[in-house]
Amino acid sequence: MATGRDDFVIAIRSAFLKKKDKQKFSLLTLIFLSIFVIVLSNFNFKAIQLIKLGINEVIYRSSYIASIPEKKIGELISEIQSHYDLYESHQKELIKIENTEQLKLQNEFLIVENKKLRELIDESISSEEIFARVLIDKDSPYLKSVVLNKGTKDKVKIGMAVVDGVYLVGQIIEVNYTNSRALLLSDLNSKIPSVLAPDDIQAVISGTGSDYGKIEHTKEDYAQSFENKEIIAYTSGLGGLFKPGIPIGKIDNASEGKINFFSDFTQLNYVKIVSYKFGGEE
């Protein structure tokens, strides 16, 4: 029984030794074959050149075929990432659309509510607009005004508002037959009754002769209530010159009462001359 086991072990060892001998022989054969091919490649034999071309063709084709799965996987990952980015962008747009719809509904509600309130106090506001071109920009240390190409023949009157888009820039102070002159908000003589939102603080925005305005005639501690807030100045409608709610500018430094106007008065080319009628009376 023991003899049979020994014979079995010896047979396995012999098989492994034979396998190792075969591996050594195969390795040596490849080495000699490689050396042989390298030596022959130095000679310009046509057969060797054809063999080299064939080997190169096989290697290049094999490399191309082997690279196909990697490329396909890369393309698939890129498509998945693109799809995920598109989905995420779509979700963000849906949120924006939803917020826009909410703001639209709130705005419609405010418009209806404002209309009801004006009907209660028997006040309605209508406006007439006249488009004008800036002819002359009178810029001096004390006078900030522009000359417009519309006058009495176009129904322009003293006191009418001058706006750039939706922003107030000044008011008409002189009218001729074919032209008129508008005093800009930055002029030292400009005084506009205003309201500072969102706290609804009444104030007067005065010109400084420079490219910014100054808050005057308001409560003393207004600067403290403006901390960490974006404060916008609008026309208050007091005095009946302008309708309430026309944007003027944004507070830059509350402690100094400095306000930056929304419009750049040095870049005015075309403006609108607007007249407002309150409760049927101009």
Stockholm file with secondary structure:
# STOCKHOLM 1.0

chainA/1-282         MATGRDDFVIAIRSAFLKKKDKQKFSLLTLIFLSIFVIVLSNFNFKAIQLIKLGINEVIYRSSYIASIPEKKIGELISEIQSHYDLYESHQKELIKIENTEQLKLQNEFLIVENKKLRELIDESISSEEIFARVLIDKDSPYLKSVVLNKGTKDKVKIGMAVVDGVYLVGQIIEVNYTNSRALLLSDLNSKIPSVLAPDDIQAVISGTGSDYGKIEHTKEDYAQSFENKEIIAYTSGLGGLFKPGIPIGKIDNASEGKINFFSDFTQLNYVKIVSYKFGGEE
#=GR chainA/1-282 SS CHHHHHHHHHHHHHHHHHHHHHHHHHHHHHHHHHHHHHHHHTSCCHHHHHHHHHHHHHHHHHHHHHHHHHHHHHHHHHHHHHHHHHHHHHHHHHHHHHHHHHHHHHHHHHHHHHHHHHHHTTCCEEEEEEEEEEEEEEECSSCEEEEESCCGGGTCCTTCEEEETTEEEEEEEEECSSCEEEEETTSTTCEEEEEEETTTEEEEEEECSSSEEEEESSCTTHHHHTTTCCCEEEECCTTSSSCTTCEEEEEEETTTTEEEESSCGGGCCEEEEEEEEETTBC
#=GC SS_cons         CHHHHHHHHHHHHHHHHHHHHHHHHHHHHHHHHHHHHHHHHTSCCHHHHHHHHHHHHHHHHHHHHHHHHHHHHHHHHHHHHHHHHHHHHHHHHHHHHHHHHHHHHHHHHHHHHHHHHHHHTTCCEEEEEEEEEEEEEEECSSCEEEEESCCGGGTCCTTCEEEETTEEEEEEEEECSSCEEEEETTSTTCEEEEEEETTTEEEEEEECSSSEEEEESSCTTHHHHTTTCCCEEEECCTTSSSCTTCEEEEEEETTTTEEEESSCGGGCCEEEEEEEEETTBC
//
